[in-house]
Amino acid sequence: MVDVTDQTTAVTTAVGNSAAFSVEGGDMDVRANQTLDADVRANTLPTVTGSAGASTVLNTSATGNTSDGAVSGGVHTGVYNQRVMAGRTIYAHTHVEGPNAHFGDVSSSVQAIGNSQGIRGGSAAAGVRVNQTNDALVNSDGGGYLGTVTGTSTFSAASVANNVSLSGENAAQRAIIQQSNTAAVTQAAHFTAYGNAYISSTQASSTGNNIVAAQDGPIVDVTSQQQNLAYVRAQAVNSAAEFGAGSAAAYGVGNSLSAGNAGTSVVIDSDQFNDVGGVEAIAGFTGTAGYDGSSSAAAVGNAATGYACAECSGQMQVSNRQVNNAQVGSTSTASVTSGRSINGVATAVGNTASYYVSLPNR
């Protein structure tokens, strides 16, 4: 229990298995195997009775397996295997209890990840294989009850069963990635309630399998297979008695791939398969008296994006196969008793893909 005048800060981190490999000015070959057969839980539960001060910052994360491989000025080869076993839970939770308290700016982030692999290169070349399997429940949730917030308030929850990120400067990287999410549920949820909120945002994002490759170099080459069988759910709910601007946003996706290069060439060969569980996004904003309220929900079975640099004579070679056999649904509700504007948007898409060549940063 706290009652402060300056700042409230809390960081809670829980990790099952962690590994990092790096070489500067040389080559690196890695064989890494991570298997988790245990629960990973992180909880942040502050209670504020008076004032939380000018700023409140809360960060909570729970990760099953995490690994990072980085090479500068050399060649990176490797095979990375990650698995979280069935019957286990990766859980991150944050809840702020302050229905009669006063807050300035508030930032709360909660994140749960089953498997995460990073590949980084600087003036380097990489050829790696990443295999990820998640059989565990991955869940991030929280929010809070807050009395008066005079600044900007942002609550965000994010859950990812399997995640791979590739990045580099002046790098040529090729990755073969296989991701499988066979858990029952992958879920992110945030619920916030305010007495009086100036600007408030509640966000939730849930992803079965995620690949992001973004670099600047001669080539980024990604061959991937993504299979999601889990029920993927994202829910964000925001309510305020009095409000200036309030919003709720939820995004859920079974399989997501983004590969881009600010350099010359992009090669993508991907298979995305979403089945059984389905994808659902739910967002809602409710206000009594105020100005602007909004709610947006988007659910996608399979999503793919590729981009290359036009000024660099960018080229793309793309083969993308998407199959969605699961239900995809979204719900967005927004209501105010008295206000200036209100809007709500709900989108549900089975498969979507976008590929383009453009100028950097556009």
N, C-alpha and C positions, 0 to 999 in steps of 0.2 A: 504494500500500500504506500503510495507516494503523494506528496503535496509539495510542489516545487514552484519556483518563480522563473527559472532560466530555461532549462532544457531537459527533456525526457528522452533517453536513448536506450534501446535494448537490441542486442544481437544474439540470436539463438541458432546454432548450427549443429546438425547431427549428420554423420556420414558413416556408412557401413564399411566400404573399402575405398581407399584412395591411393593413386599412384601417379607419379610424374616422371617423365623422361626428357632430357634435353642435352643437346650438344651444340657448342659454338665453334665454328671453324673446322668441322670434321663430319664424318658420316656416322649414322646410327641405325642399327637394326634391332628391332624389339619383338619379343614374343611375350605378350601379357595376357594372363587369364585371371579374371575376377568372377567369383561366384559368391553370392550372398544368400544365406539361409537363416535369416534373422530379421526381426522388425527394426525399423529405424523411425524414431519419433522425435519431433521437436515442438515445444510448446512455449509460447510467450503470452503471459496473462497479466498485464498491468491493470491495477485499480487506481483510479485517480479520484480523490475526494474534493479537492479544492481547485488548484490551478496546475496544469501540466507545463506551464511556461510558454515561451514564444514559439518553441518548436518541439514536436514529438516525432521521433524517427524509430521505427520498428522494422527489423528484418529477421525473418524466420525461414529456415530452409532445412529440408530433409532429403538426403540423396542416398540411394542404395550403393551403386558403383560409380566412381568417377575416375577418369584417367586423362592425362594430357601428354602429348608428344610434340616436341618442338625442336627444330633444327635451324641453325643460322649458318649459311655458308657451307653447306654440305648436302648429302643425300640421305633421305629418311626412308627406310623400308621397315615394314612391320606388320604383324598380325595382332589385332586386339580383340579379345573375346570377353564379353560381359553377360552375366545372367543373374537375375533375381528369381529365386525359387517360388513355387506356388505355396499358398497358405500364409504368405508374409504380407506385411503392411508397411508402406512408406508413407508417413503421415506428418504433415506440417500444419500447425494450428496457431493462430493469433486471435486473441479477443481482448478488446479494450473495454473496461467497465468504468464508465464515468458519466452516468446520467445527469448528475448535478454539477459536473465539473466544467471548467473553462479551458479552452485550448486555443493556441495560435494556429500555426501551420501543422498539419498532420500528414505523415507519410508512412504507410504500413504496407509491407510487401511480404507475402508468404508463398513459398515455392516448394513443390515436391517433385522429385525426379527419380525414376527407377534406375536407368543407366545413362551415363553421359560420357562422351568421348570427344576430346578436342585434338585437332591436328593443326599445327602452326608452322609456317616456314618463312624465313627471311633470306632472300638471295639463295634459295635452296630448291631442291627437287624432291618430290615425295611420291612413293608408290606404296600404298597401305591397303590393308583389308580390315574391316571392322564388322564384327558379328555381335548383335545384341538381341537378347531374349528377355522379356519381362513377363512373369507369370503372377506378379504380386499386385495387390490393390495399391494404387497410387492416388493419394488424396491430399489436397490442400484446401483449407477452409478457415473461416473466421469472420472478422468484422468487429462490431462493437456497438455500444450505446454511449453516445456522447451528448453532453448538455449543450454547450455553446461553443461553436468554432468560428473564430473571427477571421481566420486566414483561409488558405487553400487546403482541402482535405482529400487525399487520394488513398484508397484502399484497393490493393490488387492481389489476386490469387492466381497462381499458375501451376498446372500439373502437366508433366510430360512423362510418358512411360519409357520411351527410348529417344535419345537425342545425340546427334553428331554435328559438330561444327568444324568447318575447315576455313582457315584464314591465312593470308600471307601477303608479303610485299616482294615484288620481283621474284615470284615463285611459280614453279611448274609442278602441279600436283594432280595425281591420279588416285582415286579411291574407289574401292569396291565395297559396298555397304549392304549388309543384310540386317533388317530389323523385323522383329516379330513381337507383337503385343497380344498375348493370349489370356490376359487377366480377365476377371469378371467386370471390373469397373476401373476407369480412369476418370477422376473427377476433380473439379475446382469449383469452390463456392464461396461467396462473400455476401454477408448481410450487415448492413449498417443502418442505424437509426439515430437521428439528430433531433434535438430540441430546436436549435437555431444553427443553420449552416450557411456560411457566405458562399463558397464555391466548393462543391463536393462531387467526387467521382468514385464510383464503385465498379471494379472490373474483375472479370473472371475469364481465364483462358485454359482450355483443356485439350491436349493433343495426344493421340496414340503414339505415332512415330513421327519424328521430326529430323530433317536434314537441312542444314544451312551451309552453303559453300560460297564465300564472298572473298575475293582476293583481287590483287593487281599484279598481273604477270603474264607470261607467254600463254599459259593454258591452264584451265581447270577442267578435269575430266572425271565425271561421276557416273559410275554404274551402280544402280541400287535396286533392291527388292524390299518393299515394305508391305507387311501384312498386319492388319489390325482386326482383331476379333472381339475386342472389349467394347462394352458400353461406355462411350465417351460423353461426359456431361459437364456443362459449364453453366453456372447460375450466379447472377449478380442482382442484388436487390438493395435499393437505396430509398430511404424515406426520411422526410423532415417535416416538422410542424411549420417552421418558417425557413425560407431558403432564398438565396440570391440566384444561383444556378446549380442545378443538381442533375446528375446523369448516372445511368447504369448501362454497362456494356458487357455482353457475354459472347464468347467465341469458342466453338468446338469443332475439331477436325480429326478425322480418323488417321489420315496419312498426309504429311506435308513435306514438300521438297522445294527448295529455292537454291538455284545455282547461278552465280553471276561472276563476271570478270571485268574489271576496269581496264584490263589489258586486251589481248588479241583474240583468244579462242575459248569457246565453251563447248564441251561435248557432254551430252546427257543421254544415258540409256537407262530408263527407269520403268519398273513395274510397281503399281500400287493396287492393293487388294483390300477392300474394306467389307466386312461381312459380320453376320450374327448379331452383335451387340447393338449397333446403331449409334447415331450421334444426335445429341440434343443440346440446344442452347436456350436459356431462359433468362430474360432480363426484365426488370420492373422498377419504375420510379413512381413514388407517391408523395405528394406534397399538399400541405393545407393552404398556406398563404405564402406567395413569393413571386418570382419573376419567370425564370426559364427552366423547364424540366424536359428531359429527354431519356429515351430508352432505345437500345439497339441490341439485336440478337442475330447471330449468324452461325449456321451449322453447315459443315461441308464434309462429304465423304472422303474425297481425294482432291488434293490441291497441288499444282506444280507451277513453278515460275522459273524462267531462264532469261538472262539478259547479258548483253555484251556491249562493248564500247564502240560507238560509231566513229569517233575521232581516231581510234586506233586500228581502223580497218577491221573491225570486229567481225568474227564469224561464229555461227552456231550450227552445231549438228545435233539434232534432237530426235530421240525415239522414246515416246512416253505411252505406256499402256495403263489404262485406268479401268478398274472394275469395282463397282459399288453394288452390293447385293443387300445392304442393310437399310433400315429406315433412317431418314435424316429429317429432323424437324426443329423448328425454332418458334419461340413465343416471346413477344415483346408487348409490355403493357406500360402505359404512362397515364397518370391521372393527377389533377390538381383541383383543389376546391376554388382557389382564386390565384390567378397568375397571368403573366404576359404572353407566354408562348409554351406550347407543349408539342412534342413529336415523338413518334415511335416507329421503328423500322424492324422488320423481321425478314430474314433471308435463309432459305434452305436450298442447297445445291448438292447434287450427287457427285458430279465430277467437274472440275474446272482446271484449265491450263492456260497459261499466258507466256508467250516468248517474244522478246523484242530486242532490237538493237537501238541504242540511244546515246545521247551525250552524257558524260558523267554527271552525277548529281541532279539528273532530271527525270 
